[in-house]
Amino acid sequence: MRNDIYIAYGCPPTWKNEVKLEVKGVVSVVADALFVHEGRYHIVEVDHQQKMSVNKAKIGKYRKMLELGVFKTPPVFVWMTTTEYKMKQLLELCDGMDVRVFLASQFH
């Protein structure tokens, strides 16, 4: 599923898988992928079989990083999930964040 996003964004040369983002002693999270597109960081998260509680915790960590001003420009969060129900939940959890949520079925 991650490869679908990679291809959809034109195989960005800055693409890196499994990127650890950290403010030592405060917050740490591993993004499924990270790349720069049109001058902005894009953080990719693929929800294939994750429990929503895991996604909620990750989103909380990203919110903390935003609050701490870790990013010069707030990133775009790109999620891919498997059901419309999960898509709706992710959109609600990411309210106020710059987010794109895709269904895996949109790519196949």
C-alpha positions in Angstrom: 0.0 0.0 0.0 2.9 2.4 0.7 4.2 1.8 -2.8 0.9 3.0 -4.2 1.4 6.4 -2.5 5.0 6.5 -3.7 3.9 6.0 -7.3 0.9 8.4 -7.0 3.2 11.2 -5.9 5.5 10.5 -8.9 8.2 8.5 -7.1 9.7 11.4 -5.2 13.5 11.3 -5.0 13.4 12.4 -1.4 11.2 9.4 -0.3 12.5 7.6 2.8 10.9 4.6 4.5 10.6 4.1 8.3 11.8 7.6 9.4 12.2 8.3 13.1 11.0 11.7 14.1 12.0 12.7 17.6 12.3 15.5 20.2 14.6 13.8 22.7 12.9 13.1 26.0 9.6 14.5 24.8 8.1 12.7 21.8 9.2 10.1 19.3 7.4 8.5 16.4 8.4 6.4 13.4 6.6 7.5 10.1 6.0 4.8 7.5 7.5 7.1 5.0 8.5 10.8 4.6 9.2 12.8 1.5 9.2 16.4 0.2 6.6 17.4 -2.4 6.2 20.9 -3.7 8.5 22.2 -1.0 6.6 20.6 2.0 7.2 17.5 4.0 4.7 14.8 3.6 4.4 12.2 6.3 3.0 8.9 5.1 1.1 6.5 7.4 -0.4 3.2 6.1 -3.2 1.7 8.1 -3.5 -1.8 6.8 -4.5 -3.8 10.0 -3.8 -1.3 12.7 -6.1 -0.8 15.6 -7.5 2.7 15.7 -6.0 3.2 19.2 -2.5 2.8 17.6 -3.4 5.4 14.9 -4.8 7.7 17.6 -1.6 7.5 19.6 0.5 8.3 16.5 -1.7 11.3 15.6 -1.3 12.5 19.2 2.5 12.4 18.8 2.3 14.3 15.6 0.1 16.9 17.2 2.7 17.3 20.0 5.4 17.8 17.4 3.3 20.5 15.7 2.7 22.2 19.1 6.4 22.2 19.8 7.1 23.9 16.4 9.3 21.0 15.2 8.4 21.7 11.6 9.2 25.0 9.9 6.1 24.5 7.8 3.4 22.1 9.0 3.7 18.9 7.0 1.0 17.2 5.0 -0.1 13.9 6.5 -1.0 11.3 4.0 -2.9 8.2 5.3 -4.0 5.1 3.4 -6.5 2.8 5.0 -8.8 0.0 4.0 -12.4 1.0 4.9 -14.6 4.1 4.6 -15.3 3.8 8.3 -11.6 4.0 9.2 -11.2 6.8 6.7 -13.9 8.8 8.5 -12.3 8.1 11.9 -8.8 9.2 10.6 -10.3 12.5 9.2 -11.9 13.2 12.6 -8.8 12.4 14.5 -6.7 14.7 12.2 -9.1 17.6 12.4 -7.2 20.8 12.1 -4.2 19.1 10.5 -3.4 19.2 6.8 -4.3 15.6 5.9 -5.1 13.5 2.9 -6.7 10.1 3.5 -7.0 7.6 0.7 -8.6 4.2 0.5 -6.5 1.4 -0.8 -9.4 0.6 -3.2 -8.8 4.0 -4.9 -5.5 2.7 -6.3 -6.6 -0.7 -7.5 
